[in-house]
Amino acid sequence: MIEFGKVNGTTVHEVTLRNKSGAEAKILSWGAVLRDFMVPWKGQQQRVVLGLETLEDYIAHSPHLGALAGRFANRIRDGRFSIDGVSYQLEQNFLGKHSLHGGASGFGQRVWNLAHYDETSVTLVLFSPAGDGGYPGNLTVTCRYSLTELATIRTELTATTDAPTIINLALHSYYNLDGSDDILDHELMLPADFISCLDGELIPTGEIKQVSGTAYDFRSPRPIRHLDSNGRHFPYDQNFILNEPGPGLRHAATVSSPKNGLSMHVFTTEPCIQFYDAVNLVVPVPGLGGQRLKPHSGFCLEPQTVPNSPNIAHFPSSILRPDQIYRQITEYRFG
């Protein structure tokens, strides 16, 4: 563990996890960020995430690089929702009218408490008081990263509250499996027959539609690059509803690099996954190893519940009550 910097006098730590196979992950107590992840591949280490060199760069420029988004990840229409007939107004930090990732000071922008660490795991804890960002209920969140054999990063997220609230946590790492300038030639497979329909402001409307015959059909592996009728790449920032609902870990995605043969397999307990091809990524400072971070430098696969679900009655409830425990487990397996 080292000191990575300070935020308003509070120390931010970086913990390095290592396993016997040679995988290495670096976790920050700021934003519960996965800052770096190197996996053994073909006799060398391959960096598979985008990250920044300094805490100052993260605070000033990071678009949730490697962060844990919450209290409610993704978008909520007009930043409003109701629980048991009581309405709540959240910060409207997206397009000046909707809520995104819990607001400008969401969980990915906070210093978490370092509760425990050892050679292969780290546990971080965050307390979010009632009224924080407009959300009801005192919420305590725990995030545990563990590095397992051979090259798997496992995240276990839990939360409890003393009053009804909503919660949707999402891991927001940007991945690149081969260090290329863009990830458009990476091949993606998503076991999802349906997506949630979006309006022009990327807010789910409540409708769902089949992916068959659309640019969203990744049920068989194919390149992320998809050209529209004008010869331009079709951009992706979309929630996919996963097949095979039920308890336990389910296969949520597989991505492979044709350049070096490395694959990433995502398994999660969540019902959905957000796929974002980083079409809007622009970071004015260099990334790890001096990499230029620009559109399509990485991709995000964020397990979560349906965005805007607090306002759509027929979607699964995102309400957490005092007698319940929120729990999400996600694994990113490389090899």
Secondary structure as GFF3:
##gff-version 3
##sequence-region A 1 335
A	DSSP	beta_strand	2	7	.	.	.	ID=ss1
A	DSSP	beta_strand	10	18	.	.	.	ID=ss2
A	DSSP	beta_strand	24	28	.	.	.	ID=ss3
A	DSSP	beta_strand	34	41	.	.	.	ID=ss4
A	DSSP	beta_strand	44	47	.	.	.	ID=ss5
A	DSSP	alpha_helix	55	61	.	.	.	ID=ss6
A	DSSP	beta_strand	67	69	.	.	.	ID=ss7
A	DSSP	beta_strand	75	76	.	.	.	ID=ss8
A	DSSP	three_ten_helix	77	79	.	.	.	ID=ss9
A	DSSP	beta_strand	80	83	.	.	.	ID=ss10
A	DSSP	beta_strand	86	89	.	.	.	ID=ss11
A	DSSP	beta_strand	99	100	.	.	.	ID=ss12
A	DSSP	three_ten_helix	107	109	.	.	.	ID=ss13
A	DSSP	beta_strand	113	117	.	.	.	ID=ss14
A	DSSP	beta_strand	121	128	.	.	.	ID=ss15
A	DSSP	three_ten_helix	132	134	.	.	.	ID=ss16
A	DSSP	beta_strand	139	148	.	.	.	ID=ss17
A	DSSP	beta_strand	152	161	.	.	.	ID=ss18
A	DSSP	beta_strand	165	166	.	.	.	ID=ss19
A	DSSP	beta_strand	170	172	.	.	.	ID=ss20
A	DSSP	beta_strand	187	189	.	.	.	ID=ss21
A	DSSP	beta_strand	194	198	.	.	.	ID=ss22
A	DSSP	beta_strand	204	210	.	.	.	ID=ss23
A	DSSP	beta_strand	222	223	.	.	.	ID=ss24
A	DSSP	beta_strand	237	241	.	.	.	ID=ss25
A	DSSP	beta_strand	250	256	.	.	.	ID=ss26
A	DSSP	beta_strand	263	268	.	.	.	ID=ss27
A	DSSP	beta_strand	272	276	.	.	.	ID=ss28
A	DSSP	three_ten_helix	288	290	.	.	.	ID=ss29
A	DSSP	beta_strand	300	304	.	.	.	ID=ss30
A	DSSP	three_ten_helix	309	311	.	.	.	ID=ss31
A	DSSP	beta_strand	319	320	.	.	.	ID=ss32
A	DSSP	beta_strand	326	334	.	.	.	ID=ss33
###
